[in-house]
Amino acid sequence: MAALILQFAADHPCGAGHFPGNPIIPGALLLDEVLTHIANDLDIDGGAWRVKSAKFPRSVRPGDTVHINYTRAANGEIRFECAVTNSNVMSGIASCHPLPIESLSS
């Protein structure tokens, strides 16, 4: 199992509009950042992610530090779990697939 850390700035711009007075990191942004960190760690350059499942049991807030643990299965699937202060905030399964050559030339 590999471990990564993702830090959201306390003044992250999404906090101003999502939601005023009670800011949270949107799930789509959290998922994107986690997959980007995993791709960087695995040296995956380009490709399209296919998310098989993603669950968000708790919110992440600006200023939080997200601890990412992931494993890569023989079939290429990546299973990940994310926690803030030992509380699970996201888990899921995803895989990254190369983009077709024709989509790279546009």
Summary of the structure (lengths in Angstrom):
residues: 106
radius of gyration: 14.8
end to end distance: 36.8
largest distance: 45.5
contacts: 279
relative contact order: 0.25
helix: 22%
strand: 38%
